[in-house]
Structure formats: C-alpha cells, structure tokens
Amino acid sequence: MFKSLHNGKGLPSLIYSEKVRGLFAQALVSAGIVFLAWYLITNTFVNLEKQGISTGYGFLFLESSFGISEYLISFEPSDTYGRALLVGLLNTLKVSILGIIFATLIGFLVGTSRMSSNWVLSRIAAVYINLFRNIPVLLQLIFWYTLFNNSFPNPKKAIEVLPNVFLSNRGVLFPVPAEHPAYFWMGLVFIFALFGSWLLKRWSIKHRDKTGRSFPHVWLGLALVVMSLVLTYVICGAPTEMNNPVFKGFNFNGGAKLSPEFLSLLIGLSLYTSTYIADIVRSGLQSVSKGQQEASIDLGLKPSQTLMNVILPQALRVMIPPMTSQFLNLTKNSSLAVAVGYPDIVSLSNTTLNQTGQAIEAISIFMTVYLGFSLTISLFMNWYNKKMALMER
C-alpha cells in the first residue's frame, strides 16, 4: 500500500519527494528568519519611539562640533558628522593598507629566514615568531603607545635625528614638498608610467615564451617610471621649496607628522600579523618539492633566481588562501585603534553616537564599512588566487 502511494502521482508523491520536502524545510526556515527580523526591527523602533529617540541618518548632515587630531582630508569642528565619519573611514583605510604591506614584507623576510641554513638567523626568526604571536595584539598596541609617550622627550626637547626631522612624544615630524602644480602632473605621469611598465612586462613574457630569452623588463620598467617623473619635474619648473616643521610655542607647525597613535597601531598590527604570515610563507615554501631546487641549481640558476622564478610561483598557490584570512584579520583588528586614541571609523562613530544618541545608525555605519573592506579584500585575493592557479590543458 505504501509502495503504491510512493510510486503514484499527485499529493502522496509530493509528500514522499525528497526535493519537495527539502524545499519546504528551506521555505519554513526562511520564513522564520524573516519573521524574527521583522519582530526585532519593529520592536526596536517601538522602544525607541517610546524613549523619544528619533531614527534615521539625517544626523549625518548636522554640525559635528568636535575636532579630529589626524586626517587625510581637511576637517573643522564646523563640518558635518558625515564628513567626520569619512575622515575615520580614510584613517582606517590608511592603517589597514599600510599594515597589510608591512606585515607581508616582514612575514616574507621572517618566513624565509626561518628556513635559512644559518642557525643564528633561523633561531632569531623563531624567537620573533613565538614572541610577537603569543602576546595579545591589544597589549602590543598599548606597549608601543606607552613607549612613544614615556620614552621620548616633549616637543621643546625634540631629537633632530636628521636635518628638519624631529622625534618627540608627539610623533615623528619631517619636511614635505610645498604645494606646487608640478606634483599633480607627476602623480598623473606616474600612473601612466606604471601602466607602460605593466605592458612592457606582458610583452616580455610573450617574448620569453616565443624565443626562450628573458628580457630585463623590471629594470627597464623602473627606468621608465623614474625618467618619466624626472622629466615631468624638470618641465614643470623643478620646484625646490619645502614645508619644514618649525617649533613655535609649545608644539611644531608645518611639515608632516606620524602621530604616536598611528605608529603604535601600525607597528603593533604589522608585527603581530607578520608572525602568522611568516609561518604561511614557510609552509608554502616547504610544499614545493626539493627536487625543484636541485634541478634549478643543476641548470645554473642562482639561489635568488631559483626562489623568485621556480619556488615562489608554486608556493604562492598554497600561500594565498591563508594569507587572505590574515589580511582580513588585520583589517578587522584595526578597530582596536580606539584603545590608543587613533581616530578611526570606530572611534569617530563612538563620538558621534555619544553626541547624537543614534546608536543603531552609528554602529550600522562602521559595520557596513568593515563588511565592505572585507568583501573587497576577499574578492581581490580570490581573483589573484584564480590567476595564480595551474592552467590545465
């Protein structure tokens, strides 16, 4: 009887269909999630209305009335909350990008040193990894911040480490070129020169595949960039005026500054993350067969050529996925900037929250920012991983 119902048509067959039951279960779960979200959102708005708290993002256009110590774009207390959050977003982006670059460079250096045949160098790399990896990153940030504030003199007694370069508990101050139209054109030419170097690299790869002869595209590309910048600089008048830091009153004016907050955050995140990248690099290099290295030596390749042209391209296929996770971790750990007073998106969102009372909106903004950063990094690294994957014939 049950067999006939199962094999029949109509409602019984739908009930016994695994596909239909799966779709029904998914629909039931989806409906439950939608209902739960609707209930939470509705309940939240009702409670906010009872407390007399308005909702919406209109506060972004109101005057902020607070200052920001560090910014990439100009900011005044009379500017809006929206601009303040934009300043925080750019500050977060700055420390995240620089942190990823420095952590990767240090990680590669330490990872290759860990595999060195030199016993002293290998032990130093091992101590470095075990030291910085096993100390919580928050404690490292506080340590570097305390070091900057307590170990260096005040601005009046600043140390001039180089001409017009000063070191104090307010940070590192150094001269920068004064504003001039030449630097805009140099930046534009730099972009086109990089594009030309990329085209030269593509051509050199095709040339090598056809003829078997390598082409010095790296040095020629570098020469193209340098000569283009020098030529543009000369054509635009070769400006030499510098904006130097000058001590006036109780602090320095002019020049550029790397604040203790920024430096402590950048150093702490870079050193902590580099320890994990170092192990990723070591495991990636070890995944390549030793026969590859021996064959390269027999062919007359130098150790540096073997590493860059034979071992590293193969190791990257193993290294990229876990390195993506470390890049994401560094970006999200940048939210610890609030502990050392660096004005990132979280810190400025908290200030905005305290002044406006728009808790949900402020939190949703920096959650969206970090989600956007994470998705962007993931998409780029997935694209690069796909590009580096083995091409099957």
C-alpha positions as CSV (number, residue, x, y, z in Angstrom):
1,M,0.0,0.0,0.0
2,F,2.8,2.5,1.0
3,K,4.7,1.5,-2.1
4,S,1.8,2.3,-4.3
5,L,1.4,5.7,-2.7
6,H,5.1,6.4,-3.1
7,N,5.1,5.4,-6.7
8,G,1.8,7.1,-7.5
9,K,1.1,10.6,-8.7
10,G,-0.5,13.6,-7.0
11,L,-0.2,14.6,-3.4
12,P,1.3,11.4,-2.0
13,S,4.2,11.5,-4.4
14,L,4.9,15.1,-3.4
15,I,4.9,14.2,0.2
16,Y,7.5,11.4,-0.3
17,S,9.7,13.5,-2.7
18,E,13.0,14.4,-1.0
19,K,13.3,17.5,-3.2
20,V,9.9,18.8,-2.2
21,R,10.5,18.2,1.5
22,G,13.9,20.0,1.2
23,L,12.3,23.0,-0.5
24,F,9.5,23.0,2.2
25,A,12.1,22.9,5.0
26,Q,14.1,25.8,3.4
27,A,11.0,27.8,2.9
28,L,10.0,27.3,6.6
29,V,13.4,28.3,7.9
30,S,13.5,31.4,5.6
31,A,10.0,32.4,6.8
32,G,11.1,32.0,10.4
33,I,14.2,34.2,9.8
34,V,12.1,36.9,8.0
35,F,9.6,36.9,10.9
36,L,12.3,37.1,13.5
37,A,14.0,40.0,11.7
38,W,10.6,41.8,11.3
39,Y,9.8,41.3,15.0
40,L,13.2,42.6,16.2
41,I,13.1,45.6,13.9
42,T,9.6,46.5,14.8
43,N,10.2,46.1,18.5
44,T,13.3,48.2,18.3
45,F,11.5,51.1,16.6
46,V,8.7,50.9,19.0
47,N,11.0,51.1,22.0
48,L,13.0,54.0,20.5
49,E,9.8,55.9,19.9
50,K,8.7,55.4,23.5
51,Q,12.0,56.8,24.6
52,G,11.7,59.8,22.3
53,I,14.7,58.9,20.2
54,S,14.4,59.7,16.5
55,T,15.7,57.3,13.9
56,G,17.3,57.8,10.5
57,Y,20.6,59.1,9.1
58,G,19.7,62.8,8.9
59,F,22.2,63.5,11.7
60,L,25.0,63.0,9.2
61,F,24.3,66.4,7.8
62,L,24.4,68.2,11.2
63,E,27.4,70.1,12.6
64,S,29.7,67.8,14.5
65,S,31.2,70.4,16.9
66,F,34.3,68.3,17.7
67,G,37.9,68.2,16.4
68,I,39.9,65.4,14.9
69,S,43.6,65.2,15.6
70,E,44.6,63.3,12.4
71,Y,43.0,63.4,9.0
72,L,43.8,62.8,5.3
73,I,41.2,65.4,4.2
74,S,40.6,68.8,5.8
75,F,38.3,68.8,8.8
76,E,37.0,71.5,11.1
77,P,34.6,71.3,14.1
78,S,32.0,73.1,11.9
79,D,31.9,70.2,9.4
80,T,29.2,67.6,9.5
81,Y,29.1,64.2,11.2
82,G,29.1,62.6,7.7
83,R,32.5,64.2,6.9
84,A,33.8,63.2,10.3
85,L,32.9,59.6,9.6
86,L,34.5,59.9,6.1
87,V,37.7,61.0,7.9
88,G,37.6,58.0,10.1
89,L,37.0,55.7,7.1
90,L,40.1,57.1,5.3
91,N,42.2,56.7,8.5
92,T,41.1,53.1,8.8
93,L,41.8,52.5,5.2
94,K,45.3,54.1,5.5
95,V,46.4,52.0,8.5
96,S,44.9,48.8,7.0
97,I,46.6,49.1,3.6
98,L,50.0,50.1,5.2
99,G,49.6,47.3,7.8
100,I,49.0,44.7,5.1
101,I,52.0,45.9,3.1
102,F,54.4,45.9,6.1
103,A,53.1,42.7,7.6
104,T,53.5,40.9,4.3
105,L,57.1,42.2,3.8
106,I,58.1,41.4,7.3
107,G,56.4,38.0,7.1
108,F,58.2,37.0,3.9
109,L,61.5,38.1,5.4
110,V,61.0,36.2,8.7
111,G,59.5,33.2,6.9
112,T,62.4,32.8,4.6
113,S,64.9,33.4,7.5
114,R,63.2,30.7,9.4
115,M,64.2,28.2,6.7
116,S,67.7,29.5,6.4
117,S,70.7,27.2,6.8
118,N,72.2,29.8,9.1
119,W,71.4,28.5,12.6
120,V,71.6,32.0,14.3
121,L,69.3,33.6,11.7
122,S,66.8,30.7,11.9
123,R,66.7,30.9,15.7
124,I,66.2,34.7,15.7
125,A,63.3,34.3,13.3
126,A,61.8,31.5,15.6
127,V,62.1,33.8,18.7
128,Y,60.5,36.6,16.8
129,I,57.5,34.5,15.8
130,N,57.0,33.0,19.2
131,L,57.4,36.3,21.0
132,F,55.0,38.5,19.0
133,R,52.4,35.8,18.2
134,N,51.9,34.8,21.8
135,I,51.3,38.3,23.2
136,P,47.7,39.6,22.7
137,V,47.6,42.3,20.0
138,L,45.9,44.8,22.3
139,L,48.7,44.6,24.8
140,Q,51.2,45.2,22.0
141,L,49.4,48.3,20.9
142,I,49.3,49.6,24.4
143,F,53.0,48.8,24.8
144,W,54.1,50.7,21.7
145,Y,51.8,53.7,22.6
146,T,53.3,53.8,26.2
147,L,56.8,53.5,24.8
148,F,56.3,56.5,22.5
149,N,54.7,58.7,25.2
150,N,57.2,57.9,28.0
151,S,60.5,57.2,26.3
152,F,60.8,60.3,24.0
153,P,61.1,63.9,25.0
154,N,58.5,66.6,24.7
155,P,58.4,68.8,21.6
156,K,60.6,71.5,23.2
157,K,63.4,69.0,23.6
158,A,62.7,67.0,20.4
159,I,65.5,65.0,19.0
160,E,66.6,66.1,15.5
161,V,67.6,62.7,14.0
162,L,68.2,64.2,10.6
163,P,68.1,67.7,9.2
164,N,64.5,69.0,9.9
165,V,63.4,65.5,11.1
166,F,62.3,65.6,14.7
167,L,61.4,62.8,17.1
168,S,59.3,63.6,20.3
169,N,56.4,62.2,22.3
170,R,54.1,63.9,19.8
171,G,55.4,61.7,17.0
172,V,57.8,61.9,14.1
173,L,57.9,65.2,12.2
174,F,59.5,65.6,8.8
175,P,59.6,68.1,5.9
176,V,57.4,67.6,2.8
177,P,57.4,69.5,-0.6
178,A,55.4,72.7,-0.6
179,E,52.3,72.7,-2.7
180,H,53.0,73.1,-6.4
181,P,51.2,72.1,-9.6
182,A,54.2,70.0,-10.6
183,Y,53.3,67.3,-8.1
184,F,49.9,66.8,-9.6
185,W,51.3,66.2,-13.0
186,M,54.0,64.0,-11.6
187,G,51.3,61.8,-10.0
188,L,49.4,61.6,-13.3
189,V,52.5,60.7,-15.2
190,F,53.4,58.1,-12.5
191,I,50.1,56.3,-13.2
192,F,50.7,56.2,-16.9
193,A,54.3,55.1,-16.4
194,L,53.1,52.2,-14.2
195,F,50.7,51.2,-17.0
196,G,53.5,51.3,-19.5
197,S,55.7,49.1,-17.3
198,W,52.8,46.6,-17.0
199,L,52.5,46.5,-20.8
200,L,56.3,46.0,-21.0
201,K,56.1,43.1,-18.6
202,R,53.3,41.4,-20.6
203,W,55.3,41.8,-23.8
204,S,58.5,40.4,-22.2
205,I,56.6,37.3,-21.0
206,K,55.3,36.6,-24.5
207,H,58.9,37.3,-25.9
208,R,60.3,34.8,-23.4
209,D,57.7,32.1,-24.3
210,K,58.5,32.5,-28.0
211,T,62.3,32.9,-28.0
212,G,63.3,31.4,-24.7
213,R,65.3,34.5,-23.9
214,S,64.5,36.7,-20.9
215,F,64.0,40.4,-21.2
216,P,65.1,42.9,-18.4
217,H,61.6,44.3,-18.1
218,V,62.0,45.0,-14.4
219,W,64.9,47.4,-14.8
220,L,63.5,48.9,-18.0
221,G,60.1,49.4,-16.3
222,L,61.8,51.1,-13.3
223,A,63.9,53.3,-15.6
224,L,60.7,54.3,-17.5
225,V,59.0,55.3,-14.2
226,V,62.0,57.2,-12.9
227,M,62.8,59.0,-16.1
228,S,59.2,60.0,-16.7
229,L,59.0,61.5,-13.2
230,V,62.3,63.4,-13.6
231,L,61.3,64.7,-17.0
232,T,58.0,65.9,-15.7
233,Y,59.6,67.5,-12.7
234,V,62.1,69.5,-14.8
235,I,59.4,70.6,-17.3
236,C,57.2,71.9,-14.5
237,G,59.9,74.1,-13.2
238,A,61.8,71.8,-10.8
239,P,60.3,73.2,-7.5
240,T,62.6,73.0,-4.5
241,E,60.6,74.8,-1.8
242,M,60.0,72.6,1.3
243,N,57.4,72.8,4.1
244,N,59.6,72.2,7.1
245,P,58.4,71.6,10.7
246,V,59.1,74.6,12.9
247,F,58.8,74.7,16.7
248,K,56.5,77.6,17.8
249,G,55.0,78.0,21.3
250,F,54.5,74.5,22.7
251,N,54.5,72.4,19.5
252,F,55.7,72.1,15.9
253,N,54.0,73.8,13.0
254,G,54.3,72.8,9.3
255,G,55.7,69.7,7.8
256,A,54.1,66.3,8.1
257,K,53.7,64.2,11.2
258,L,53.4,60.5,12.1
259,S,51.5,60.5,15.4
260,P,52.3,58.1,18.3
261,E,48.7,56.8,17.9
262,F,49.2,55.9,14.3
263,L,52.7,54.5,14.7
264,S,51.7,52.3,17.7
265,L,48.7,50.9,15.8
266,L,50.7,50.3,12.6
267,I,53.7,48.7,14.3
268,G,51.5,46.5,16.6
269,L,49.3,45.2,13.8
270,S,52.2,44.7,11.4
271,L,54.4,42.8,13.9
272,Y,51.5,40.6,15.2
273,T,50.1,39.7,11.8
274,S,53.6,39.1,10.3
275,T,54.2,36.2,12.6
276,Y,51.3,34.3,11.1
277,I,52.3,35.3,7.6
278,A,55.8,34.0,8.3
279,D,54.5,30.6,9.1
280,I,52.3,30.7,6.0
281,V,55.4,31.5,3.9
282,R,57.4,28.8,5.5
283,S,54.8,26.1,4.9
284,G,54.2,27.3,1.4
285,L,57.9,27.1,0.5
286,Q,58.2,23.7,2.1
287,S,55.3,22.5,0.0
288,V,57.4,22.7,-3.1
289,S,59.5,19.6,-3.8
290,K,63.2,19.8,-3.1
291,G,63.8,18.3,-6.5
292,Q,62.7,21.6,-8.0
293,Q,65.5,23.5,-6.2
294,E,68.1,20.8,-7.1
295,A,67.1,20.9,-10.8
296,S,67.3,24.7,-10.8
297,I,70.8,24.5,-9.4
298,D,71.8,21.9,-12.0
299,L,70.6,24.3,-14.7
300,G,72.9,27.0,-13.4
301,L,70.3,29.3,-11.8
302,K,71.4,31.4,-8.8
303,P,69.6,30.9,-5.4
304,S,67.8,34.2,-5.8
305,Q,66.6,33.2,-9.3
306,T,65.5,29.8,-8.1
307,L,63.5,31.4,-5.3
308,M,61.8,34.0,-7.4
309,N,61.3,32.1,-10.7
310,V,60.8,28.5,-9.6
311,I,59.9,28.0,-5.9
312,L,57.9,31.1,-5.1
313,P,55.4,31.0,-8.0
314,Q,54.5,27.4,-7.0
315,A,54.4,28.2,-3.3
316,L,52.0,31.2,-3.8
317,R,49.2,28.8,-4.8
318,V,49.4,27.3,-1.3
319,M,50.0,30.6,0.5
320,I,47.3,32.9,-0.9
321,P,44.2,31.4,0.7
322,P,45.5,31.5,4.3
323,M,47.1,34.9,3.7
324,T,43.7,36.2,2.7
325,S,42.5,35.4,6.2
326,Q,45.4,37.2,7.8
327,F,44.7,40.3,5.7
328,L,41.1,40.2,6.8
329,N,42.1,39.8,10.5
330,L,44.5,42.8,10.3
331,T,41.8,44.9,8.8
332,K,39.3,44.0,11.5
333,N,41.9,44.3,14.3
334,S,42.4,47.9,13.2
335,S,39.2,48.6,15.2
336,L,41.4,48.3,18.3
337,A,42.6,51.8,17.4
338,V,40.2,53.2,19.9
339,A,42.5,51.8,22.7
340,V,45.3,54.1,21.7
341,G,43.2,57.1,20.6
342,Y,43.7,56.8,16.9
343,P,40.7,58.4,15.1
344,D,39.5,55.5,13.0
345,I,35.9,54.8,11.9
346,V,35.0,53.0,15.2
347,S,36.4,55.8,17.4
348,L,34.7,58.6,15.5
349,S,31.5,56.5,15.3
350,N,31.5,56.2,19.1
351,T,32.0,60.0,19.4
352,T,29.1,60.6,17.0
353,L,27.0,58.1,18.9
354,N,27.6,59.8,22.3
355,Q,26.7,63.2,20.9
356,T,23.7,62.3,18.8
357,G,22.3,59.2,20.6
358,Q,21.9,57.5,17.2
359,A,23.4,54.2,18.4
360,I,21.9,51.8,15.8
361,E,22.8,54.1,12.9
362,A,26.3,54.7,14.1
363,I,27.0,51.0,14.7
364,S,25.5,50.1,11.3
365,I,27.8,52.5,9.6
366,F,31.1,51.1,10.8
367,M,29.7,47.5,10.5
368,T,29.0,48.3,6.8
369,V,32.5,49.8,6.4
370,Y,34.2,46.7,7.7
371,L,32.0,44.5,5.7
372,G,32.9,46.4,2.6
373,F,36.6,46.3,3.4
374,S,36.4,42.5,4.0
375,L,34.5,41.8,0.8
376,T,36.8,43.9,-1.3
377,I,39.9,42.1,0.1
378,S,38.3,38.7,-0.4
379,L,37.3,39.5,-4.0
380,F,40.7,40.7,-4.9
381,M,42.6,37.8,-3.3
382,N,40.2,35.3,-4.8
383,W,40.8,36.9,-8.2
384,Y,44.6,36.7,-7.7
385,N,44.3,33.1,-6.4
386,K,42.4,32.2,-9.6
387,K,45.0,34.0,-11.7
388,M,47.9,32.0,-10.0
389,A,46.1,28.7,-10.3
390,L,47.6,26.0,-12.5
391,M,46.2,26.1,-16.0
392,E,45.1,22.7,-17.2
393,R,45.4,21.8,-20.8
